[in-house]
Amino acid sequence: MPRQAQFEELLRQLSAVGAVKRELGRRLPPECPPGSAAVLTLLERHGDMRLSRLAELLAVDISVCSRHVSHVAGRGWVERLPDPDDKRSRLLRLTGAGHDQIADLSRRSTALLSEWLEDWSDEDVTRLTELMTRFRQSFGDCRRTGTTTQDTQ
């Protein structure tokens, strides 16, 4: 398959992966929609942070991020603390209940993937994970350097 056709097929498959991700989101408990789950996941992964940093990681406007944070804070999953470096700002931190919610979401999502991929071998799942990790890292490298195909031509 010529290289251009390979990338066109890859784009189609990425679109389909988006549909899988949306389906996973639909299977989340109603009290924790995908935006809320993303907030919890990022706070668990990166630790305490300001709202502006969270919005940056989510790649959303700060007003959208603020709504997500209000939702999870209202459920007691996140607390807002004074920022020791800037008393006018607040840091967001997962609470014990937030960690419990993340654990529940992880169990649910893992069970769904296990069900959907039950006919896959362990080696196939491992290989897919390795390739997706490599792909994500390559994407991250492009974002950090700010290069595009047009820049290099």
SEBA-266242 format. One record per residue: residue in one letter; x, y, z of N, C-alpha, C in turn; residue number from 1. Coordinates in Angstrom, 3 decimals, padded with zeros to 6 digits. Layout:
N
<type = A nX = X nY = Y nZ = Z caX = X caY = Y caZ = Z cX = X cY = Y cZ = Z seq = NUM>
...
//
This chain:
153
<type = M nX = 000.860 nY = -001.174 nZ = 000.000 caX = 000.000 caY = 000.000 caZ = 000.000 cX = 000.902 cY = 001.232 cZ = 000.000 seq = 1>
<type = P nX = 000.708 nY = 002.116 nZ = -000.950 caX = 001.523 caY = 003.344 caZ = -000.963 cX = 001.377 cY = 004.097 cZ = 000.355 seq = 2>
<type = R nX = 002.430 nY = 004.788 nZ = 000.741 caX = 002.486 caY = 005.475 caZ = 002.042 cX = 001.309 cY = 006.424 cZ = 002.268 seq = 3>
<type = Q nX = 000.904 nY = 007.201 nZ = 001.266 caX = -000.225 caY = 008.127 caZ = 001.405 cX = -001.499 cY = 007.368 cZ = 001.785 seq = 4>
<type = A nX = -001.740 nY = 006.252 nZ = 001.129 caX = -002.929 caY = 005.444 caZ = 001.427 cX = -002.861 cY = 004.885 cZ = 002.847 seq = 5>
<type = Q nX = -001.673 nY = 004.547 nZ = 003.316 caX = -001.518 caY = 004.044 caZ = 004.683 cX = -001.947 cY = 005.110 cZ = 005.693 seq = 6>
<type = F nX = -001.523 nY = 006.328 nZ = 005.457 caX = -001.870 caY = 007.400 caZ = 006.393 cX = -003.352 cY = 007.751 cZ = 006.313 seq = 7>
<type = E nX = -003.931 nY = 007.655 nZ = 005.137 caX = -005.374 caY = 007.876 caZ = 005.013 cX = -006.137 cY = 006.807 cZ = 005.799 seq = 8>
<type = E nX = -005.704 nY = 005.566 nZ = 005.708 caX = -006.342 caY = 004.487 caZ = 006.476 cX = -006.117 cY = 004.703 cZ = 007.975 seq = 9>
<type = L nX = -004.933 nY = 005.140 nZ = 008.344 caX = -004.662 caY = 005.422 caZ = 009.754 cX = -005.617 cY = 006.497 cZ = 010.272 seq = 10>
<type = L nX = -005.856 nY = 007.530 nZ = 009.494 caX = -006.808 caY = 008.570 caZ = 009.894 cX = -008.212 cY = 008.006 cZ = 010.083 seq = 11>
<type = R nX = -008.627 nY = 007.104 nZ = 009.198 caX = -009.948 caY = 006.472 caZ = 009.354 cX = -009.999 cY = 005.654 cZ = 010.643 seq = 12>
<type = Q nX = -008.930 nY = 004.931 nZ = 010.931 caX = -008.896 caY = 004.111 caZ = 012.141 cX = -008.872 cY = 004.979 cZ = 013.398 seq = 13>
<type = L nX = -008.165 nY = 006.111 nZ = 013.338 caX = -008.157 caY = 007.018 caZ = 014.488 cX = -009.551 cY = 007.572 cZ = 014.753 seq = 14>
<type = S nX = -010.273 nY = 007.866 nZ = 013.698 caX = -011.648 caY = 008.314 caZ = 013.861 cX = -012.479 cY = 007.234 cZ = 014.540 seq = 15>
<type = A nX = -012.260 nY = 005.991 nZ = 014.141 caX = -012.985 caY = 004.872 caZ = 014.751 cX = -012.583 cY = 004.690 cZ = 016.212 seq = 16>
<type = V nX = -011.325 nY = 004.940 nZ = 016.541 caX = -010.886 caY = 004.863 caZ = 017.937 cX = -011.612 cY = 005.928 cZ = 018.755 seq = 17>
<type = G nX = -011.839 nY = 007.088 nZ = 018.147 caX = -012.623 caY = 008.125 caZ = 018.823 cX = -014.006 cY = 007.625 cZ = 019.180 seq = 18>
<type = A nX = -014.606 nY = 006.832 nZ = 018.292 caX = -015.932 caY = 006.266 caZ = 018.569 cX = -015.854 cY = 005.286 cZ = 019.741 seq = 19>
<type = V nX = -014.777 nY = 004.524 nZ = 019.813 caX = -014.589 caY = 003.586 caZ = 020.934 cX = -014.462 cY = 004.381 cZ = 022.236 seq = 20>
<type = K nX = -013.685 nY = 005.449 nZ = 022.192 caX = -013.511 caY = 006.291 caZ = 023.382 cX = -014.846 cY = 006.894 cZ = 023.820 seq = 21>
<type = R nX = -015.632 nY = 007.362 nZ = 022.845 caX = -016.951 caY = 007.914 caZ = 023.192 cX = -017.846 cY = 006.845 cZ = 023.813 seq = 22>
<type = E nX = -017.784 nY = 005.630 nZ = 023.302 caX = -018.581 caY = 004.532 caZ = 023.877 cX = -018.141 cY = 004.241 cZ = 025.303 seq = 23>
<type = L nX = -016.849 nY = 004.247 nZ = 025.549 caX = -016.368 caY = 004.087 caZ = 026.927 cX = -016.939 cY = 005.193 cZ = 027.811 seq = 24>
<type = G nX = -016.958 nY = 006.421 nZ = 027.295 caX = -017.509 caY = 007.549 caZ = 028.049 cX = -018.985 cY = 007.376 cZ = 028.356 seq = 25>
<type = R nX = -019.730 nY = 006.807 nZ = 027.393 caX = -021.168 caY = 006.576 caZ = 027.622 cX = -021.404 cY = 005.522 cZ = 028.694 seq = 26>
<type = R nX = -020.433 nY = 004.668 nZ = 028.906 caX = -020.575 caY = 003.615 caZ = 029.910 cX = -020.156 cY = 004.062 cZ = 031.310 seq = 27>
<type = L nX = -019.668 nY = 005.292 nZ = 031.423 caX = -019.313 caY = 005.799 caZ = 032.749 cX = -020.586 cY = 006.014 cZ = 033.559 seq = 28>
<type = P nX = -020.463 nY = 005.987 nZ = 034.876 caX = -021.654 caY = 006.260 caZ = 035.689 cX = -022.157 cY = 007.674 cZ = 035.425 seq = 29>
<type = P nX = -023.472 nY = 007.877 nZ = 035.458 caX = -024.038 caY = 009.195 caZ = 035.133 cX = -023.502 cY = 010.326 cZ = 036.011 seq = 30>
<type = E nX = -023.123 nY = 010.017 nZ = 037.240 caX = -022.618 caY = 011.070 caZ = 038.124 cX = -021.177 cY = 011.474 cZ = 037.794 seq = 31>
<type = C nX = -020.545 nY = 010.737 nZ = 036.873 caX = -019.170 caY = 011.071 caZ = 036.502 cX = -019.018 cY = 011.029 cZ = 034.982 seq = 32>
<type = P nX = -019.504 nY = 012.061 nZ = 034.295 caX = -019.387 caY = 012.098 caZ = 032.836 cX = -017.925 cY = 012.214 cZ = 032.394 seq = 33>
<type = P nX = -017.672 nY = 012.044 nZ = 031.100 caX = -016.291 caY = 012.030 caZ = 030.602 cX = -015.439 cY = 013.235 cZ = 031.002 seq = 34>
<type = G nX = -015.994 nY = 014.445 nZ = 030.975 caX = -015.212 caY = 015.617 caZ = 031.372 cX = -014.759 cY = 015.542 cZ = 032.818 seq = 35>
<type = S nX = -015.636 nY = 015.069 nZ = 033.672 caX = -015.291 caY = 014.910 caZ = 035.090 cX = -014.244 cY = 013.821 cZ = 035.265 seq = 36>
<type = A nX = -014.412 nY = 012.727 nZ = 034.541 caX = -013.435 caY = 011.631 caZ = 034.612 cX = -012.063 cY = 012.117 cZ = 034.151 seq = 37>
<type = A nX = -012.027 nY = 012.950 nZ = 033.123 caX = -010.754 caY = 013.482 caZ = 032.631 cX = -010.084 cY = 014.357 cZ = 033.688 seq = 38>
<type = V nX = -010.857 nY = 015.183 nZ = 034.374 caX = -010.312 caY = 016.029 caZ = 035.436 cX = -009.691 cY = 015.159 cZ = 036.520 seq = 39>
<type = L nX = -010.428 nY = 014.163 nZ = 036.975 caX = -009.922 caY = 013.281 caZ = 038.029 cX = -008.662 cY = 012.557 cZ = 037.590 seq = 40>
<type = T nX = -008.671 nY = 012.059 nZ = 036.373 caX = -007.526 caY = 011.310 caZ = 035.855 cX = -006.278 cY = 012.185 cZ = 035.796 seq = 41>
<type = L nX = -006.429 nY = 013.406 nZ = 035.298 caX = -005.268 caY = 014.297 caZ = 035.194 cX = -004.744 cY = 014.713 cZ = 036.561 seq = 42>
<type = L nX = -005.632 nY = 014.952 nZ = 037.503 caX = -005.178 caY = 015.294 caZ = 038.850 cX = -004.458 cY = 014.114 cZ = 039.501 seq = 43>
<type = E nX = -004.942 nY = 012.918 nZ = 039.229 caX = -004.249 caY = 011.747 caZ = 039.780 cX = -002.874 cY = 011.586 cZ = 039.142 seq = 44>
<type = R nX = -002.804 nY = 011.764 nZ = 037.850 caX = -001.554 caY = 011.568 caZ = 037.114 cX = -000.518 cY = 012.652 cZ = 037.417 seq = 45>
<type = H nX = -000.966 nY = 013.927 nZ = 037.495 caX = -000.028 caY = 015.042 caZ = 037.602 cX = 000.024 cY = 015.690 cZ = 038.975 seq = 46>
<type = G nX = -000.893 nY = 015.330 nZ = 039.863 caX = -000.898 caY = 015.926 caZ = 041.193 cX = -001.599 cY = 017.273 cZ = 041.225 seq = 47>
<type = D nX = -001.455 nY = 017.962 nZ = 042.330 caX = -002.116 caY = 019.253 caZ = 042.538 cX = -001.728 cY = 020.228 cZ = 041.435 seq = 48>
<type = M nX = -002.704 nY = 021.019 nZ = 041.020 caX = -002.416 caY = 022.027 caZ = 039.989 cX = -003.468 cY = 023.124 cZ = 040.008 seq = 49>
<type = R nX = -003.115 nY = 024.214 nZ = 039.358 caX = -004.042 caY = 025.325 caZ = 039.180 cX = -005.031 cY = 024.988 cZ = 038.070 seq = 50>
<type = L nX = -006.148 nY = 025.687 nZ = 038.111 caX = -007.180 caY = 025.528 caZ = 037.093 cX = -006.620 cY = 025.803 cZ = 035.696 seq = 51>
<type = S nX = -005.782 nY = 026.810 nZ = 035.567 caX = -005.231 caY = 027.162 caZ = 034.249 cX = -004.401 cY = 026.020 cZ = 033.674 seq = 52>
<type = R nX = -003.629 nY = 025.345 nZ = 034.510 caX = -002.821 caY = 024.206 caZ = 034.043 cX = -003.727 cY = 023.044 cZ = 033.643 seq = 53>
<type = L nX = -004.752 nY = 022.798 nZ = 034.426 caX = -005.698 caY = 021.726 caZ = 034.107 cX = -006.386 cY = 022.002 cZ = 032.770 seq = 54>
<type = A nX = -006.806 nY = 023.235 nZ = 032.553 caX = -007.438 caY = 023.597 caZ = 031.278 cX = -006.471 cY = 023.355 cZ = 030.117 seq = 55>
<type = E nX = -005.216 nY = 023.680 nZ = 030.335 caX = -004.201 caY = 023.454 caZ = 029.302 cX = -004.068 cY = 021.958 cZ = 028.994 seq = 56>
<type = L nX = -003.998 nY = 021.138 nZ = 030.028 caX = -003.872 caY = 019.690 caZ = 029.828 cX = -005.106 cY = 019.087 cZ = 029.163 seq = 57>
<type = L nX = -006.268 nY = 019.634 nZ = 029.494 caX = -007.510 caY = 019.161 caZ = 028.874 cX = -007.706 cY = 019.725 cZ = 027.471 seq = 58>
<type = A nX = -006.938 nY = 020.755 nZ = 027.147 caX = -007.061 caY = 021.447 caZ = 025.855 cX = -008.466 cY = 022.023 cZ = 025.673 seq = 59>
<type = V nX = -008.952 nY = 022.669 nZ = 026.748 caX = -010.261 caY = 023.317 caZ = 026.711 cX = -010.121 cY = 024.729 cZ = 027.279 seq = 60>
<type = D nX = -011.124 nY = 025.553 nZ = 027.015 caX = -011.185 caY = 026.896 caZ = 027.561 cX = -011.311 cY = 026.810 cZ = 029.077 seq = 61>
<type = I nX = -010.776 nY = 027.784 nZ = 029.770 caX = -010.800 caY = 027.772 caZ = 031.230 cX = -012.230 cY = 027.737 cZ = 031.775 seq = 62>
<type = S nX = -013.198 nY = 028.336 nZ = 031.054 caX = -014.588 caY = 028.318 caZ = 031.527 cX = -015.159 cY = 026.894 cZ = 031.475 seq = 63>
<type = V nX = -014.811 nY = 026.143 nZ = 030.455 caX = -015.245 caY = 024.741 caZ = 030.355 cX = -014.610 cY = 023.937 cZ = 031.483 seq = 64>
<type = C nX = -013.327 nY = 024.147 nZ = 031.687 caX = -012.622 caY = 023.444 caZ = 032.755 cX = -013.229 cY = 023.772 cZ = 034.115 seq = 65>
<type = S nX = -013.564 nY = 025.020 nZ = 034.317 caX = -014.156 caY = 025.454 caZ = 035.579 cX = -015.473 cY = 024.722 cZ = 035.854 seq = 66>
<type = R nX = -016.280 nY = 024.523 nZ = 034.822 caX = -017.547 caY = 023.780 caZ = 034.998 cX = -017.268 cY = 022.335 cZ = 035.405 seq = 67>
<type = H nX = -016.281 nY = 021.716 nZ = 034.762 caX = -015.936 caY = 020.334 caZ = 035.127 cX = -015.453 cY = 020.268 cZ = 036.582 seq = 68>
<type = V nX = -014.621 nY = 021.227 nZ = 036.957 caX = -014.086 caY = 021.245 caZ = 038.321 cX = -015.211 cY = 021.485 cZ = 039.324 seq = 69>
<type = S nX = -016.135 nY = 022.369 nZ = 039.008 caX = -017.273 caY = 022.601 caZ = 039.911 cX = -018.062 cY = 021.316 cZ = 040.125 seq = 70>
<type = H nX = -018.230 nY = 020.547 nZ = 039.055 caX = -018.970 caY = 019.282 caZ = 039.150 cX = -018.258 cY = 018.314 cZ = 040.102 seq = 71>
<type = V nX = -016.965 nY = 018.116 nZ = 039.899 caX = -016.255 caY = 017.137 caZ = 040.736 cX = -016.070 cY = 017.650 cZ = 042.160 seq = 72>
<type = A nX = -015.903 nY = 018.957 nZ = 042.314 caX = -015.793 caY = 019.518 caZ = 043.666 cX = -017.118 cY = 019.374 cZ = 044.405 seq = 73>
<type = G nX = -018.214 nY = 019.565 nZ = 043.682 caX = -019.540 caY = 019.404 caZ = 044.283 cX = -019.818 cY = 017.989 cZ = 044.755 seq = 74>
<type = R nX = -019.154 nY = 017.038 nZ = 044.155 caX = -019.293 caY = 015.629 caZ = 044.551 cX = -018.303 cY = 015.244 cZ = 045.656 seq = 75>
<type = G nX = -017.424 nY = 016.185 nZ = 046.015 caX = -016.439 caY = 015.919 caZ = 047.065 cX = -015.218 cY = 015.155 cZ = 046.565 seq = 76>
<type = W nX = -015.019 nY = 015.126 nZ = 045.260 caX = -013.888 caY = 014.381 caZ = 044.688 cX = -012.633 cY = 015.231 cZ = 044.561 seq = 77>
<type = V nX = -012.818 nY = 016.548 nZ = 044.577 caX = -011.701 caY = 017.488 caZ = 044.443 cX = -011.907 cY = 018.600 cZ = 045.457 seq = 78>
<type = E nX = -010.802 nY = 019.077 nZ = 046.008 caX = -010.867 caY = 020.236 caZ = 046.899 cX = -009.996 cY = 021.347 cZ = 046.323 seq = 79>
<type = R nX = -010.377 nY = 022.572 nZ = 046.662 caX = -009.627 caY = 023.759 caZ = 046.243 cX = -008.875 cY = 024.280 cZ = 047.457 seq = 80>
<type = L nX = -007.564 nY = 024.383 nZ = 047.299 caX = -006.715 caY = 024.819 caZ = 048.408 cX = -005.962 cY = 026.092 cZ = 048.024 seq = 81>
<type = P nX = -005.599 nY = 026.921 nZ = 049.009 caX = -004.781 caY = 028.102 caZ = 048.689 cX = -003.454 cY = 027.659 cZ = 048.067 seq = 82>
<type = D nX = -003.015 nY = 028.381 nZ = 047.051 caX = -001.726 caY = 028.111 caZ = 046.418 cX = -000.653 cY = 028.796 cZ = 047.254 seq = 83>
<type = P nX = 000.291 nY = 028.041 nZ = 047.812 caX = 001.309 caY = 028.670 caZ = 048.661 cX = 002.186 cY = 029.678 cZ = 047.905 seq = 84>
<type = D nX = 002.264 nY = 029.548 nZ = 046.569 caX = 003.082 caY = 030.461 caZ = 045.773 cX = 002.324 cY = 031.734 cZ = 045.378 seq = 85>
<type = D nX = 001.000 nY = 031.696 nZ = 045.452 caX = 000.188 caY = 032.848 caZ = 045.051 cX = -001.143 cY = 032.751 cZ = 045.787 seq = 86>
<type = K nX = -001.266 nY = 033.481 nZ = 046.867 caX = -002.450 caY = 033.374 caZ = 047.732 cX = -003.751 cY = 033.726 cZ = 047.016 seq = 87>
<type = R nX = -003.665 nY = 034.406 nZ = 045.863 caX = -004.878 caY = 034.737 caZ = 045.117 cX = -005.390 cY = 033.528 cZ = 044.329 seq = 88>
<type = S nX = -004.534 nY = 032.547 nZ = 044.119 caX = -004.880 caY = 031.373 caZ = 043.306 cX = -005.213 cY = 030.181 cZ = 044.184 seq = 89>
<type = R nX = -005.822 nY = 029.200 nZ = 043.559 caX = -006.177 caY = 027.957 caZ = 044.245 cX = -005.523 cY = 026.784 cZ = 043.527 seq = 90>
<type = L nX = -005.181 nY = 025.786 nZ = 044.312 caX = -004.709 caY = 024.519 caZ = 043.765 cX = -005.839 cY = 023.509 cZ = 043.873 seq = 91>
<type = L nX = -005.941 nY = 022.668 nZ = 042.883 caX = -006.925 caY = 021.598 caZ = 042.881 cX = -006.238 cY = 020.319 cZ = 043.348 seq = 92>
<type = R nX = -006.899 nY = 019.597 nZ = 044.225 caX = -006.323 caY = 018.362 caZ = 044.764 cX = -007.420 cY = 017.300 cZ = 044.861 seq = 93>
<type = L nX = -007.066 nY = 016.082 nZ = 044.476 caX = -007.992 caY = 014.961 caZ = 044.651 cX = -008.192 cY = 014.683 cZ = 046.136 seq = 94>
<type = T nX = -009.401 nY = 014.380 nZ = 046.513 caX = -009.695 caY = 013.951 caZ = 047.885 cX = -009.635 cY = 012.425 cZ = 047.929 seq = 95>
<type = G nX = -009.796 nY = 011.875 nZ = 049.107 caX = -009.872 caY = 010.420 caZ = 049.235 cX = -011.020 cY = 009.865 cZ = 048.407 seq = 96>
<type = A nX = -012.159 nY = 010.566 nZ = 048.430 caX = -013.311 caY = 010.139 caZ = 047.626 cX = -012.991 cY = 010.216 cZ = 046.134 seq = 97>
<type = G nX = -012.175 nY = 011.200 nZ = 045.739 caX = -011.761 caY = 011.315 caZ = 044.344 cX = -010.892 cY = 010.146 cZ = 043.925 seq = 98>
<type = H nX = -009.976 nY = 009.750 nZ = 044.799 caX = -009.145 caY = 008.566 caZ = 044.513 cX = -010.018 cY = 007.315 cZ = 044.409 seq = 99>
<type = D nX = -011.006 nY = 007.211 nZ = 045.280 caX = -011.937 caY = 006.067 caZ = 045.212 cX = -012.705 cY = 006.068 cZ = 043.899 seq = 100>
<type = Q nX = -013.126 nY = 007.255 nZ = 043.467 caX = -013.877 caY = 007.362 caZ = 042.206 cX = -012.996 cY = 006.948 cZ = 041.027 seq = 101>
<type = I nX = -011.744 nY = 007.381 nZ = 041.029 caX = -010.809 caY = 006.987 caZ = 039.963 cX = -010.638 cY = 005.467 cZ = 039.954 seq = 102>
<type = A nX = -010.500 nY = 004.874 nZ = 041.108 caX = -010.346 caY = 003.412 caZ = 041.187 cX = -011.577 cY = 002.715 cZ = 040.614 seq = 103>
<type = D nX = -012.763 nY = 003.232 nZ = 040.924 caX = -013.997 caY = 002.651 caZ = 040.390 cX = -014.066 cY = 002.806 cZ = 038.865 seq = 104>
<type = L nX = -013.724 nY = 003.987 nZ = 038.381 caX = -013.731 caY = 004.206 caZ = 036.930 cX = -012.744 cY = 003.280 cZ = 036.232 seq = 105>
<type = S nX = -011.596 nY = 003.096 nZ = 036.830 caX = -010.580 caY = 002.214 caZ = 036.254 cX = -011.086 cY = 000.771 cZ = 036.199 seq = 106>
<type = R nX = -011.721 nY = 000.323 nZ = 037.275 caX = -012.274 caY = -001.037 caZ = 037.297 cX = -013.319 cY = -001.214 cZ = 036.204 seq = 107>
<type = R nX = -014.205 nY = -000.244 nZ = 036.087 caX = -015.271 caY = -000.321 caZ = 035.076 cX = -014.689 cY = -000.348 cZ = 033.653 seq = 108>
<type = S nX = -013.771 nY = 000.570 nZ = 033.382 caX = -013.186 caY = 000.663 caZ = 032.039 cX = -012.369 cY = -000.579 cZ = 031.705 seq = 109>
<type = T nX = -011.622 nY = -001.071 nZ = 032.667 caX = -010.828 caY = -002.278 caZ = 032.451 cX = -011.739 cY = -003.469 cZ = 032.172 seq = 110>
<type = A nX = -012.818 nY = -003.572 nZ = 032.896 caX = -013.762 caY = -004.673 caZ = 032.673 cX = -014.366 cY = -004.593 cZ = 031.271 seq = 111>
<type = L nX = -014.715 nY = -003.389 nZ = 030.831 caX = -015.267 caY = -003.230 caZ = 029.482 cX = -014.251 cY = -003.625 cZ = 028.410 seq = 112>
<type = L nX = -013.024 nY = -003.127 nZ = 028.538 caX = -012.000 caY = -003.488 caZ = 027.554 cX = -011.738 cY = -004.989 cZ = 027.566 seq = 113>
<type = S nX = -011.721 nY = -005.571 nZ = 028.738 caX = -011.513 caY = -007.017 caZ = 028.852 cX = -012.621 cY = -007.781 cZ = 028.136 seq = 114>
<type = E nX = -013.843 nY = -007.293 nZ = 028.291 caX = -014.987 caY = -007.922 caZ = 027.625 cX = -014.894 cY = -007.748 cZ = 026.103 seq = 115>
<type = W nX = -014.609 nY = -006.512 nZ = 025.672 caX = -014.573 caY = -006.226 caZ = 024.235 cX = -013.421 cY = -006.937 cZ = 023.528 seq = 116>
<type = L nX = -012.323 nY = -007.174 nZ = 024.256 caX = -011.134 caY = -007.773 caZ = 023.637 cX = -010.887 cY = -009.197 cZ = 024.130 seq = 117>
<type = E nX = -011.954 nY = -009.862 nZ = 024.565 caX = -011.778 caY = -011.197 caZ = 025.135 cX = -011.197 cY = -012.200 cZ = 024.141 seq = 118>
<type = D nX = -011.397 nY = -011.981 nZ = 022.844 caX = -010.856 caY = -012.920 caZ = 021.857 cX = -009.453 cY = -012.517 cZ = 021.374 seq = 119>
<type = W nX = -008.861 nY = -011.486 nZ = 021.971 caX = -007.498 caY = -011.069 caZ = 021.645 cX = -006.519 cY = -011.818 cZ = 022.543 seq = 120>
<type = S nX = -005.367 nY = -012.128 nZ = 022.008 caX = -004.314 caY = -012.743 caZ = 022.829 cX = -003.660 cY = -011.662 cZ = 023.693 seq = 121>
<type = D nX = -003.011 nY = -012.100 nZ = 024.751 caX = -002.272 caY = -011.161 caZ = 025.598 cX = -001.210 cY = -010.435 cZ = 024.780 seq = 122>
<type = E nX = -000.593 nY = -011.154 nZ = 023.856 caX = 000.448 caY = -010.551 caZ = 023.010 cX = -000.133 cY = -009.454 cZ = 022.127 seq = 123>
<type = D nX = -001.340 nY = -009.680 nZ = 021.586 caX = -001.970 caY = -008.657 caZ = 020.745 cX = -002.289 cY = -007.397 cZ = 021.551 seq = 124>
<type = V nX = -002.802 nY = -007.570 nZ = 022.756 caX = -003.126 caY = -006.419 caZ = 023.601 cX = -001.838 cY = -005.671 cZ = 023.959 seq = 125>
<type = T nX = -000.793 nY = -006.412 nZ = 024.289 caX = 000.487 caY = -005.790 caZ = 024.617 cX = 001.045 cY = -005.018 cZ = 023.424 seq = 126>
<type = R nX = 000.982 nY = -005.605 nZ = 022.255 caX = 001.509 caY = -004.955 caZ = 021.049 cX = 000.711 cY = -003.683 cZ = 020.727 seq = 127>
<type = L nX = -000.619 nY = -003.749 nZ = 020.826 caX = -001.435 caY = -002.565 caZ = 020.586 cX = -001.065 cY = -001.459 cZ = 021.571 seq = 128>
<type = T nX = -000.898 nY = -001.813 nZ = 022.825 caX = -000.526 caY = -000.839 caZ = 023.854 cX = 000.828 cY = -000.209 cZ = 023.536 seq = 129>
<type = E nX = 001.781 nY = -001.028 nZ = 023.129 caX = 003.105 caY = -000.509 caZ = 022.778 cX = 003.025 cY = 000.460 cZ = 021.594 seq = 130>
<type = L nX = 002.271 nY = 000.081 nZ = 020.567 caX = 002.161 caY = 000.927 caZ = 019.384 cX = 001.414 cY = 002.233 cZ = 019.683 seq = 131>
<type = M nX = 000.368 nY = 002.144 nZ = 020.496 caX = -000.366 caY = 003.361 caZ = 020.851 cX = 000.501 cY = 004.290 cZ = 021.697 seq = 132>
<type = T nX = 001.302 nY = 003.709 nZ = 022.578 caX = 002.221 caY = 004.510 caZ = 023.388 cX = 003.231 cY = 005.209 cZ = 022.492 seq = 133>
<type = R nX = 003.789 nY = 004.479 nZ = 021.561 caX = 004.751 caY = 005.061 caZ = 020.623 cX = 004.104 cY = 006.167 cZ = 019.784 seq = 134>
<type = F nX = 002.899 nY = 005.918 nZ = 019.319 caX = 002.176 caY = 006.912 caZ = 018.526 cX = 001.945 cY = 008.185 cZ = 019.341 seq = 135>
<type = R nX = 001.466 nY = 008.018 nZ = 020.569 caX = 001.191 caY = 009.165 caZ = 021.431 cX = 002.474 cY = 009.946 cZ = 021.706 seq = 136>
<type = Q nX = 003.577 nY = 009.244 nZ = 021.911 caX = 004.851 caY = 009.925 caZ = 022.153 cX = 005.304 cY = 010.699 cZ = 020.911 seq = 137>
<type = S nX = 005.102 nY = 010.130 nZ = 019.740 caX = 005.457 caY = 010.828 caZ = 018.508 cX = 004.615 cY = 012.080 cZ = 018.346 seq = 138>
<type = F nX = 003.348 nY = 011.985 nZ = 018.643 caX = 002.455 caY = 013.143 caZ = 018.580 cX = 002.922 cY = 014.205 cZ = 019.561 seq = 139>
<type = G nX = 003.270 nY = 013.780 nZ = 020.764 caX = 003.763 caY = 014.717 caZ = 021.772 cX = 005.039 cY = 015.398 cZ = 021.338 seq = 140>
<type = D nX = 005.934 nY = 014.663 nZ = 020.674 caX = 007.174 caY = 015.258 caZ = 020.175 cX = 006.879 cY = 016.350 cZ = 019.162 seq = 141>
<type = C nX = 005.909 nY = 016.122 nZ = 018.277 caX = 005.530 caY = 017.129 caZ = 017.279 cX = 004.953 cY = 018.366 cZ = 017.948 seq = 142>
<type = R nX = 004.143 nY = 018.161 nZ = 018.972 caX = 003.524 caY = 019.299 caZ = 019.661 cX = 004.582 cY = 020.121 cZ = 020.390 seq = 143>
<type = R nX = 005.573 nY = 019.445 nZ = 020.995 caX = 006.610 caY = 020.166 caZ = 021.737 cX = 007.494 cY = 020.995 cZ = 020.810 seq = 144>
<type = T nX = 007.819 nY = 020.439 nZ = 019.657 caX = 008.712 caY = 021.159 caZ = 018.742 cX = 007.954 cY = 022.146 cZ = 017.879 seq = 145>
<type = G nX = 006.630 nY = 021.971 nZ = 017.779 caX = 005.816 caY = 022.875 caZ = 016.975 cX = 006.022 cY = 022.686 cZ = 015.477 seq = 146>
<type = T nX = 006.560 nY = 021.541 nZ = 015.084 caX = 006.791 caY = 021.304 caZ = 013.652 cX = 005.606 cY = 020.626 cZ = 013.022 seq = 147>
<type = T nX = 005.448 nY = 020.872 nZ = 011.743 caX = 004.439 caY = 020.198 caZ = 010.940 cX = 005.113 cY = 019.734 cZ = 009.672 seq = 148>
<type = T nX = 004.413 nY = 018.939 nZ = 008.907 caX = 004.946 caY = 018.475 caZ = 007.629 cX = 005.278 cY = 019.657 cZ = 006.741 seq = 149>
<type = Q nX = 004.433 nY = 020.682 nZ = 006.766 caX = 004.671 caY = 021.862 caZ = 005.941 cX = 005.942 cY = 022.585 cZ = 006.359 seq = 150>
<type = D nX = 006.264 nY = 022.542 nZ = 007.649 caX = 007.476 caY = 023.211 caZ = 008.136 cX = 008.740 cY = 022.557 cZ = 007.612 seq = 151>
<type = T nX = 008.662 nY = 021.235 nZ = 007.404 caX = 009.861 caY = 020.495 caZ = 007.024 cX = 010.025 cY = 020.343 cZ = 005.533 seq = 152>
<type = Q nX = 009.063 nY = 020.851 nZ = 004.751 caX = 009.161 caY = 020.720 caZ = 003.297 cX = 009.800 cY = 021.922 cZ = 002.674 seq = 153>
//
